[in-house]
Amino acid sequence: MELNLTGAPVRDIQHMLNVISATHPALPRLVEDGVFGERTLEGVMIFQRDFGLPVTGVVDYDTWLALRVQSELIQKRDGIPPSLQIISPQFEPSSSGTPEWAFVDTVVTALSPILTNFPSTSTPTDHIRHLQGLGQLPVTGILDRPTWSLLVRLYHALVVRNALAAL
């Protein structure tokens, strides 16, 4: 990946660079907009230089792998769950018993007692809309990447950490 590319893979690079910048202040903080612009190029080149990779500004396999490993190490150290991939980048929930909805329903069920203003009886789409409203995301009822990320972070912060603290 190189200058002027756009899309989700670029957003992933920007996110990984931001995670690494928390412990490596030479890296610039980036807006995760999915545009491989000058600031992203600068971040990639600084990362390549500081982590012993050829400084090309191009995110090749070695650079991608190094970004992934470094960001996951930091996330693991800080107790942040790694990014989870959903089966489809956008998923419109239905009550037809799809595996995607079963997982979302499991997470929502775990969150419901903790989030006092979370509706306990709603349709799948209502759950997603309510979650989007809580997270100040566009309320579409579609489980897109930002909504999925919010769901995972909430689950980790409110359920997993509470369970670990109880041990």
N, C-alpha and C positions, 0 to 999 in steps of 0.2 A: 504494500500500500504506500502511496506516495502523495505528494502535494496535489490538491484540488479534487481528490476523491471525496465522496460523501456516503453516508449510510450507517447502518448499525455496526458493522465491523470497525469503522472509524470511532464511533461512540465508545465501543469496547476498549479501544486503545486509549482514548482520552480518560476513561474511567480508571483503567489500570495505572496510567501515569499519575492521576490524582491520588490514588491509594498510595503509590510509592512516594509521592511528594511529601506525604505526612512524616516520613522518616528520612527523606532525602531532599532537604530544602533547596538544593540547586535546581530542581525541576520546577518549572512554572506551574501554577494552578491553572487548569484549563476549563473552559466552558464545554460541557459535554453535549455539543450540538451536532455531532456527526459530520463535521466539515473538517477535512484535513488541510487546515490553513497554516499560516506562518507560525503561530504559537504552538500548534501541534507538532509541526516540523522541528521547531526549536526544542521542544520537550523530547522528541524521539532522538535527536542528535545528542543532546546532553545525556540521555539515558545510555545511548550506545557508547559514548565516550567514557562515562563513569563506570560502566559495567563491562568494559573490555571487549566491546563488539566493534566491527568496522563502522566508522562514522560515515554513513551514506544518506541518512535521512529517510531511507526506504525501510518500511517494516517488512522484512523478509521472515522466513520461518524461524531463524535463530533469534531474531529480535522479538518476534511474537512470543516464542517459547520463554525467553528470559523475562519479558514483561509479565507473562502469566504466572511463572514460578515466583517471582519477587512479590507480585501483588497478592498472591494466595498465601505466601508465608506471612506477610504483614497482617492480612485479614485473619488468618488462623491465630496469630499471636494476640491480636486484639479481640478475639472472640466474635468476629463478624462472619456470618455464614457466607460461603462462596456463592457466586451467582448461580442460580438454578435455571435450567433451560425448560421452557414449556414446550409441549408437543408442537404447537403452532404459534407463530408470532402474535396472532390475534385469535381469540377464541370467544365465540358467543355462547354463553352457557345455556344449557337446556336441562330440563328435568328428566331427560330420556335415559338417564343412567350412564352417560358417557364416562370413561375413566377420568377425563379432565375435570368434569364437574364433581365426581366422587372425591377427588383430591381437594378441590376448592372447598367443598362442603365439610370435609374433615378439618381443614384449617379454620374455617369460619366457626365451626362448632367449638373448637378449642379456644377461639378468641372471644366468643359471645359472653361467657361469664366474666371475663376480665374487662371488656369494653362495655361499660354499663349502658351506653346509648346505642349499642348495636342491636338491631332487631333480631329477635330469636325465631320468629316465624315470618319468613319472606320467600319469595321466589329466588332462584339463582341469580337472575338479573338484578333483582332488588339488592341482594347482598353485595354484588359487584358495584352497583351504583352508590350504595351507602359507603362502602370502603373508599371509592373514588372521592366522594364528597368530604369524608374525614381527612383524606390526604391532599385536599385542594387540587385534585386532578380534574381534567375534563370528565364530566359525568356522562358516560356513553353506555354503560352496562356491558361493555366489551372488555374482556380480560386481555389487555395489551401489555406490552413490556413494562411501562411505568407502574401499572396497577399490580402486576405480578411482583415487581421489585418491592413495592410497598407491603404487599401481603406477606412476603417472605421476611422482610425486616420486622414487621409487627409480630409475626409468629416467633421469630428468634428472640426478640426483645421481651415479649410478654409471656411466652410459654416456655421456651427452652431455658432461658436464663433463670426463670423462677424455679424450674425443675432442678437445675444444677445447684442453685442456692439452697434448696431444701436437702441436698445430699449431705 
